[in-house]
Amino acid sequence: MTERPLTCPEHQMGEKEPKIVESYLSSGGVVRDWITFELPIERSPKRLQLFSGYLCSQVVAWDLDTSSEPQRVHAALAEHEVARRQVEVEALEAKASVARTLQVYRDQLAALDERAHAAKAILDETAAIGEGLLRIQQLAVAIEAHDEG
């Protein structure tokens, strides 16, 4: 079993994000990166153990540095979580703003379609009245010609 002290200086808390991606390693291969985990506030864990290898035959363990106040550690984790959630909420608000703007445009297009339909109806009615007046004038000319002749 390999034992290493695991410490998290105050200036590094909340600054590291895990970047390990799923992949296959050949025998003896290694991956160097950060892992993150949460510590329960009710209890104070002293050791972190990771099991690996065939049937979890290999154990890697770290003694946790519990000298710092757990509240400060949890405050840093909470601050990180708040910042992450704030980014999510701002992205959702931006999407909602775009959706709201699109709805306004859809409403404007619908109103313009209604106005265009009403204008076309007025033009059709005016054209029908014009045709009627033309027929009346033609009949009037025909009656005058008939009366004169």
C-alpha positions, 0 to 999 in steps of 0.5 A, a space after each residue: 500500500 502506498 501512503 502519501 499526505 494529501 493537503 490542500 493549501 488555502 490558495 489552491 482550494 476550489 481552483 482545481 477541476 478534475 480532468 481525467 478522461 476515460 481511457 485504457 492504460 496498459 499495465 504499469 501505465 499512469 495518469 497524473 491529474 487531480 481528483 475532487 471529493 466532498 467531505 461530510 461536515 458531520 464527520 471528520 474523515 482521516 484517510 482517503 483510500 482508492 482501490 484499483 487493480 484486479 479485484 481491487 487488489 491494489 490500494 492507494 491511500 492518503 492521510 487527510 490533512 484535518 488541521 484546517 477547520 472543516 467549516 473553511 473547507 466546506 465554505 470554499 467548496 460551497 463558494 465553488 458550487 455557488 459560482 458554478 450554479 451562477 454560471 448555469 443560471 446566467 446561461 439559462 437566463 440568456 437562453 430565456 432572453 433569446 426565447 422571449 425576443 423570438 416570441 416578440 418577433 413571432 407576435 409581430 409577424 402574426 400582427 403584420 400577417 393580420 394587417 396584410 390580410 385586412 389590407 388585401 380584403 380592402 383591396 379586393 373589396 375596392 376592386 369589386 366596387 370598381 368593377 361594379 361602377 364600371 358595369 354601371 357606367 357601361 349600362 348607363 352609356 348603353 341606356 343613353 345610346 338606346 334612348 337616343 336611337 
